[in-house]
């Protein structure tokens, strides 16, 4: 039997998911699943049928592009053919279009790298071909301030040096380094979505004044983007534990987040402005209580159900992207995630309305260890980073029908 730990994979409640996109606002659940005990009993959809597993994924051809890395958190593909990655502990590395590889110099003297926090998300500006601008989300410590922030950079044409051009958004909280986030998604209109972690602090996910445990939506200068529920705040959605992946579905424009569960229920969420996704670990005063459900409609009235959850065990889902191209066959347009704990790629075929999952399949199982980031490229291949701590790699994964 394939993956006993996935036997409980379920879709969110149909009653919530059949609304048109324009009406996809926070809705209460039609029953009380309880919010005490561990998350597996309090979480949603525990009685829903399993999602079918289809063993129809094309064969995957894998090429190593960069190796000898240490926890490469993200990878970006530039229009000039260069591929840029960064190590969580610090340091950028590139593979250029002429296949040469090497470090890219950058001032990371104020990098805060502790536990799960360090140099994390990387995203190229939408006008990168003209501006040579890119963004990172990284830990920061200097002048008595320690936080996570979005920083802008430019890079020279030869990919030898990154030059810092400014701090786009400071003030994302950090504590011990646990649950530091931090994923960046550059939207087509030039705005940025930023997925953050809750710092393992009880009050943060539900605190509208904290930038932790949120998905933020900002302009390239750090100001709140148009359409945010509070025009003066970058907060787009709240009630998250540790957002690790963000992706826009081609064609529909729907924005999805991927986050890691406690001991249960990794989640895929369809984001809607002002949505509350129901994580509230403050049941015990002063204690970060991870026995609460990932989505708790009892203590968070109106909490929005996940599109997908991993069920009774976590896979440590760490990223999100959509496949593209006929070579993917039945999995063209699927949502794909890297699995750290499960050491595989997880593919989900979403329903036509994007609010449930019709089928799932898996790739690269136990072949390369922990898989973190997944980035699509124009030719349909995926760039995938490993996260084993030594000898990590950037892989190109290509479907071969």
C-alpha positions as CSV (number, residue, x, y, z in Angstrom):
1,X,0.0,0.0,0.0
2,X,1.4,3.4,-1.0
3,X,2.1,5.8,2.0
4,X,0.1,4.5,5.0
5,X,0.6,8.0,6.5
6,X,-1.4,9.5,3.6
7,X,-4.5,7.4,4.2
8,X,-6.2,10.3,5.9
9,X,-5.6,12.8,3.1
10,X,-8.9,14.7,2.6
11,X,-10.5,17.6,0.9
12,X,-12.2,20.4,2.7
13,X,-15.9,20.5,3.2
14,X,-17.9,20.8,0.0
15,X,-20.3,23.1,1.6
16,X,-17.6,25.7,2.0
17,X,-15.8,25.0,-1.3
18,X,-18.6,25.3,-3.9
19,X,-19.0,29.0,-3.6
20,X,-17.9,31.1,-6.6
21,X,-14.5,32.8,-6.2
22,X,-16.0,36.2,-5.8
23,X,-18.0,34.9,-2.8
24,X,-15.1,33.0,-1.2
25,X,-15.1,34.8,2.1
26,X,-14.6,33.4,5.6
27,X,-17.5,31.0,6.3
28,X,-18.3,29.1,9.5
29,X,-18.4,25.3,9.4
30,X,-21.8,23.7,9.7
31,X,-20.7,21.5,12.6
32,X,-18.5,21.7,15.7
33,X,-15.5,19.3,15.5
34,X,-14.2,20.5,18.8
35,X,-11.0,22.2,19.6
36,X,-9.6,20.2,22.5
37,X,-7.3,17.2,22.3
38,X,-4.8,16.8,19.5
39,X,-5.2,18.3,16.0
40,X,-6.1,15.0,14.4
41,X,-9.4,14.8,16.3
42,X,-10.1,18.5,16.1
43,X,-9.1,19.1,12.5
44,X,-11.5,19.3,9.6
45,X,-12.5,16.6,7.1
46,X,-11.4,13.6,9.1
47,X,-14.4,11.6,7.8
48,X,-14.0,12.6,4.2
49,X,-13.0,9.9,1.6
50,X,-9.4,9.5,0.6
51,X,-8.1,11.4,-2.4
52,X,-7.4,8.9,-5.2
53,X,-3.8,8.1,-6.0
54,X,-3.1,7.9,-9.7
55,X,0.1,6.4,-10.8
56,X,0.1,8.2,-14.1
57,X,3.0,10.6,-13.6
58,X,5.4,10.7,-16.5
59,X,9.0,9.4,-16.0
60,X,11.1,12.2,-14.5
61,X,14.6,12.9,-15.8
62,X,16.8,14.6,-13.2
63,X,20.0,16.6,-13.8
64,X,22.1,18.2,-11.1
65,X,22.8,21.9,-11.9
66,X,24.5,23.0,-8.7
67,X,25.9,20.8,-5.9
68,X,27.9,21.1,-2.7
69,X,25.4,23.4,-1.0
70,X,24.1,23.7,2.5
71,X,20.3,24.0,2.9
72,X,19.5,25.9,-0.3
73,X,16.1,27.4,0.6
74,X,14.9,28.7,-2.7
75,X,15.9,28.9,-6.4
76,X,15.0,31.4,-9.1
77,X,15.3,31.1,-12.9
78,X,16.3,34.3,-14.7
79,X,15.3,35.2,-18.3
80,X,18.9,35.2,-19.3
81,X,19.2,31.5,-18.4
82,X,21.0,32.0,-15.1
83,X,19.8,30.0,-12.0
84,X,20.3,31.6,-8.6
85,X,20.0,29.9,-5.2
86,X,21.0,30.9,-1.7
87,X,22.0,28.9,1.4
88,X,20.0,29.4,4.5
89,X,23.2,30.0,6.5
90,X,24.3,32.6,4.0
91,X,25.8,32.8,0.5
92,X,24.4,33.0,-3.0
93,X,25.4,30.6,-5.8
94,X,24.6,30.8,-9.5
95,X,24.7,28.6,-12.6
96,X,25.0,30.8,-15.6
97,X,23.7,30.3,-19.1
98,X,27.2,29.1,-20.2
99,X,27.0,26.4,-17.5
100,X,29.7,28.0,-15.3
101,X,28.8,27.9,-11.6
102,X,30.1,29.7,-8.6
103,X,29.4,32.1,-5.7
104,X,27.8,35.5,-6.2
105,X,29.2,38.1,-3.8
106,X,26.7,40.0,-1.5
107,X,26.8,41.8,1.7
108,X,25.2,39.5,4.2
109,X,27.0,40.8,7.3
110,X,23.7,41.5,9.0
111,X,22.1,38.1,8.2
112,X,20.4,36.4,11.2
113,X,20.7,32.7,10.6
114,X,19.4,30.7,13.5
115,X,17.4,27.5,13.6
116,X,14.9,27.6,10.7
117,X,15.6,31.3,9.9
118,X,18.3,32.7,7.6
119,X,18.5,33.5,3.9
120,X,15.2,32.1,2.7
121,X,12.9,33.2,-0.1
122,X,14.2,34.6,-3.4
123,X,12.1,36.2,-6.1
124,X,13.0,38.0,-9.3
125,X,11.1,41.3,-10.0
126,X,8.7,41.0,-12.8
127,X,10.7,43.5,-14.8
128,X,14.0,41.8,-14.0
129,X,15.1,41.7,-17.6
130,X,15.2,45.6,-17.5
131,X,15.8,46.3,-13.8
132,X,18.0,43.4,-12.8
133,X,16.1,43.6,-9.4
134,X,15.4,40.7,-7.1
135,X,14.1,40.3,-3.6
136,X,15.1,38.1,-0.7
137,X,13.3,37.4,2.6
138,X,15.9,36.9,5.3
139,X,16.7,37.1,9.0
140,X,18.3,40.4,10.0
141,X,20.2,41.4,13.1
142,X,22.0,44.8,13.5
143,X,21.8,47.9,15.6
144,X,19.9,46.2,18.3
145,X,17.1,45.1,15.9
146,X,16.5,41.4,15.1
147,X,13.7,40.6,12.7
148,X,12.9,39.0,9.3
149,X,12.7,41.4,6.4
150,X,12.3,41.7,2.6
151,X,15.4,43.2,1.0
152,X,15.9,44.4,-2.6
153,X,19.0,43.8,-4.7
154,X,20.4,44.3,-8.2
155,X,22.7,41.9,-9.9
156,X,25.3,42.6,-12.6
157,X,25.0,41.1,-16.1
158,X,27.7,38.6,-15.4
159,X,26.1,37.3,-12.2
160,X,29.2,38.0,-10.1
161,X,27.8,40.4,-7.5
162,X,24.6,41.3,-5.8
163,X,24.2,44.9,-4.6
164,X,21.7,45.7,-1.9
165,X,19.4,48.6,-2.9
166,X,17.0,48.8,0.1
167,X,14.9,47.3,2.8
168,X,11.4,46.8,1.3
169,X,9.6,45.6,4.4
170,X,11.1,45.2,7.9
171,X,9.4,44.1,11.1
172,X,8.4,40.5,10.4
173,X,8.9,39.0,13.8
174,X,11.5,36.4,14.8
175,X,12.3,34.8,18.2
176,X,14.4,31.7,18.4
177,X,14.5,31.3,14.6
178,X,11.7,28.7,14.6
179,X,8.9,29.3,12.2
180,X,10.6,32.1,10.3
181,X,8.7,31.6,7.1
182,X,9.5,33.1,4.6
183,X,8.4,32.8,1.0
184,X,8.2,35.6,-1.6
185,X,5.9,35.5,-4.7
186,X,6.3,38.2,-7.4
187,X,2.8,38.7,-8.9
188,X,2.2,39.6,-12.5
189,X,1.3,43.2,-11.6
190,X,4.7,43.7,-9.8
191,X,3.3,43.4,-6.3
192,X,4.8,40.9,-3.8
193,X,3.1,38.3,-1.7
194,X,5.1,37.3,1.4
195,X,4.3,34.2,3.5
196,X,5.5,34.4,7.1
197,X,5.9,32.2,10.1
198,X,4.4,32.7,13.6
199,X,7.7,32.5,15.4
200,X,6.1,29.8,17.6
201,X,4.5,32.5,19.7
202,X,0.9,31.9,20.9
203,X,-0.7,35.2,20.0
204,X,1.0,35.9,16.7
205,X,-1.2,34.1,14.1
206,X,-4.4,35.9,15.2
207,X,-2.9,39.3,16.0
208,X,-3.7,41.7,13.1
209,X,-1.0,44.0,14.2
210,X,1.8,41.4,13.8
211,X,3.3,40.5,10.5
212,X,4.0,36.9,11.6
213,X,1.7,34.0,10.8
214,X,0.3,35.9,7.8
215,X,0.4,36.2,4.1
216,X,1.3,39.8,3.3
217,X,0.6,41.7,0.1
218,X,2.8,44.7,-0.7
219,X,4.0,46.9,-3.5
220,X,7.6,46.8,-4.6
221,X,8.3,49.8,-2.3
222,X,6.8,48.0,0.8
223,X,3.6,49.9,1.0
224,X,0.3,47.9,1.3
225,X,-1.0,46.7,-2.0
226,X,-4.4,47.7,-3.3
227,X,-7.1,45.4,-2.2
228,X,-5.8,44.5,1.2
229,X,-8.6,44.3,3.8
230,X,-7.0,47.2,5.7
231,X,-5.6,49.8,3.3
232,X,-3.0,50.8,5.8
233,X,-1.7,47.3,6.5
234,X,0.3,44.8,4.5
235,X,-1.7,41.9,6.0
236,X,-3.6,40.0,3.3
237,X,-4.6,36.8,5.3
238,X,-4.1,35.7,8.8
239,X,-4.3,32.6,11.0
240,X,-1.3,30.7,9.5
241,X,1.3,28.6,11.3
242,X,4.3,28.7,9.0
243,X,3.8,29.6,5.4
244,X,6.4,27.8,3.2
245,X,4.9,28.0,-0.3
246,X,3.0,30.5,-2.4
247,X,1.9,30.0,-6.0
248,X,-0.5,31.6,-8.5
249,X,-2.5,29.2,-10.6
250,X,-2.0,30.0,-14.3
251,X,-5.2,31.1,-16.1
252,X,-7.3,31.6,-12.9
253,X,-5.1,33.9,-11.0
254,X,-5.9,32.1,-7.8
255,X,-3.3,32.4,-5.1
256,X,-2.5,29.3,-3.0
257,X,-0.4,29.0,0.2
258,X,1.3,25.9,1.5
259,X,2.1,25.6,5.2
260,X,3.4,23.0,7.6
261,X,1.2,21.4,10.2
262,X,2.0,20.5,13.8
263,X,2.1,16.7,14.0
264,X,-0.8,16.6,11.6
265,X,-2.4,18.5,8.8
266,X,0.0,20.2,6.4
267,X,-2.3,22.4,4.4
268,X,-2.9,23.9,1.0
269,X,-5.1,27.0,1.3
270,X,-6.9,29.1,-1.4
271,X,-6.3,32.7,-0.3
272,X,-8.9,35.3,-0.2
273,X,-8.3,38.9,1.1
274,X,-9.0,39.1,4.8
275,X,-9.4,35.3,5.1
276,X,-8.6,33.8,8.5
277,X,-7.3,30.2,8.2
278,X,-7.9,29.3,11.8
279,X,-4.6,28.6,13.6
280,X,-4.8,29.8,17.2
281,X,-2.3,28.2,19.5
282,X,-3.0,30.4,22.5
283,X,-5.5,28.1,24.4
284,X,-3.2,27.8,27.4
285,X,-2.0,31.2,28.7
286,X,1.6,31.9,27.8
287,X,2.0,28.5,26.1
288,X,2.5,27.8,22.4
289,X,-0.1,25.0,22.3
290,X,0.5,22.8,19.2
291,X,-2.3,20.4,20.2
292,X,-4.9,22.8,18.7
293,X,-6.2,22.1,15.2
294,X,-4.5,23.7,12.3
295,X,-8.0,25.1,11.3
296,X,-10.2,25.7,14.4
297,X,-13.7,27.0,13.6
298,X,-14.7,26.8,17.2
299,X,-12.2,29.2,18.6
300,X,-11.8,31.1,15.3
301,X,-15.4,31.6,14.1
302,X,-15.4,31.8,10.3
303,X,-12.1,30.0,9.8
304,X,-11.7,29.0,6.2
305,X,-11.2,25.3,5.5
306,X,-8.0,24.0,3.7
307,X,-8.3,22.9,0.1
308,X,-6.1,19.9,1.1
309,X,-4.6,18.6,4.3
310,X,-2.1,15.8,4.9
311,X,-4.2,14.2,7.6
312,X,-2.9,12.2,10.5
313,X,0.8,12.7,9.7
314,X,2.7,15.6,8.2
315,X,4.8,15.5,5.1
316,X,6.5,18.8,5.9
317,X,5.3,20.5,2.8
318,X,7.8,23.2,2.0
319,X,7.0,24.9,-1.3
320,X,4.4,25.4,-4.0
321,X,4.4,25.6,-7.8
322,X,2.2,24.7,-10.8
323,X,3.4,22.4,-13.6
324,X,3.1,23.5,-17.2
325,X,3.4,21.8,-20.5
326,X,2.0,18.9,-22.5
327,X,4.9,16.7,-21.4
328,X,3.3,16.5,-17.9
329,X,0.3,14.7,-19.5
330,X,-2.5,14.2,-17.0
331,X,-0.5,16.3,-14.5
332,X,-0.2,19.4,-16.6
333,X,-1.4,22.3,-14.4
334,X,-1.1,20.3,-11.2
335,X,0.0,21.9,-7.9
336,X,3.4,20.5,-6.9
337,X,5.0,20.7,-3.4
338,X,8.4,19.6,-2.0
339,X,8.2,17.2,0.9
340,X,11.0,17.5,3.5
341,X,9.8,14.7,5.8
342,X,8.3,12.6,3.1
343,X,11.4,13.0,0.8
344,X,9.3,13.4,-2.4
345,X,7.4,15.7,-4.7
346,X,3.7,15.7,-4.1
347,X,1.4,16.5,-7.0
348,X,-2.2,17.5,-6.6
349,X,-4.8,17.8,-9.4
350,X,-7.2,20.5,-8.3
351,X,-10.8,20.5,-9.1
352,X,-12.2,22.9,-11.8
353,X,-13.2,25.5,-9.1
354,X,-9.9,25.2,-7.3
355,X,-11.4,24.4,-3.9
356,X,-10.8,20.7,-3.7
357,X,-8.4,18.0,-4.9
358,X,-9.4,15.4,-7.5
359,X,-6.3,13.2,-7.5
360,X,-2.7,13.0,-6.2
361,X,0.5,11.4,-7.2
362,X,4.2,11.4,-6.1
363,X,7.6,11.6,-7.6
364,X,11.3,11.2,-6.8
365,X,10.4,9.2,-3.7
366,X,13.4,8.6,-1.4
367,X,15.8,9.3,-4.3
368,X,17.4,12.6,-3.2
369,X,16.4,13.0,0.5
370,X,14.5,16.0,1.7
371,X,13.1,18.2,-1.0
372,X,12.4,21.8,-0.3
373,X,11.8,24.3,-3.0
374,X,10.1,23.8,-6.4
375,X,10.3,26.5,-9.1
376,X,8.7,26.2,-12.6
377,X,10.7,27.2,-15.7
378,X,9.5,28.3,-19.1
379,X,10.4,25.0,-20.7
380,X,8.2,23.0,-18.3
381,X,10.9,21.6,-16.1
382,X,11.0,22.2,-12.4
383,X,14.0,23.4,-10.4
384,X,14.1,21.5,-7.1
385,X,16.4,22.1,-4.1
386,X,17.4,19.4,-1.6
387,X,17.6,20.1,2.1
388,X,19.8,17.4,3.7
389,X,22.4,19.7,5.3
390,X,25.4,18.4,3.4
391,X,26.0,18.0,-0.3
392,X,22.7,19.7,-1.2
393,X,21.8,20.3,-4.8
394,X,19.7,22.2,-7.2
395,X,18.1,19.7,-9.6
396,X,16.4,20.2,-12.9
397,X,13.4,17.8,-13.1
398,X,12.0,17.2,-16.6
399,X,9.0,15.1,-17.5
400,X,9.7,12.5,-20.3
401,X,6.4,11.2,-21.6
